[in-house]
């Protein structure tokens, strides 16, 4: 049994990426899962001056301990203007300052979704590369296009082909843990 930490890279209370995370974790049995709603997690904007004067924010320290405790991560990232949201980029900046290899050998199921047909692939690719630089191993990857067409809150992924692809990728990710 693996310990999984699941969250979205969005701090929006109505995050579609968090909906995808909740759906994904609902399909998992036999593992310990902690699902974090990042809408309740606040981090100050990173600056070198703030770091020198005040150190690392307590919320960051707690979040980093959860990452270190987890065997693997399930993450879905949102996209703003072709890249990750400022919120998530800021979190990545803070994490890399406190520990350059904060994902050391951590397996990651990286997902993304958006209302558009590209499924937030720009942010997805950015985070995939960023995680490789801090020791993370993105061993599974999935992008859900056209969220409002392909996902329903009570049913999850409604497009049969996309649902089958998601489940296959998730199952393979879990087998690798």
Secondary structure, DSSP 8 states (H G I E B T S, - for coil): --EEEEEES---TT-HHHHHHHHHHHT--SSEEEEE-GGG-------HHHHHHH-S-HHHHHHHHHHHH-SEEEEEE-EETTEE-HHHHHHHHHHHHH-TTTTTT-EEEEEEE-SSTTTTHHHHHHHHHHHHHTT-EEEEEEEE-SHHHHEETTTEE-SHHHHHHHHHHHHHHHHT-
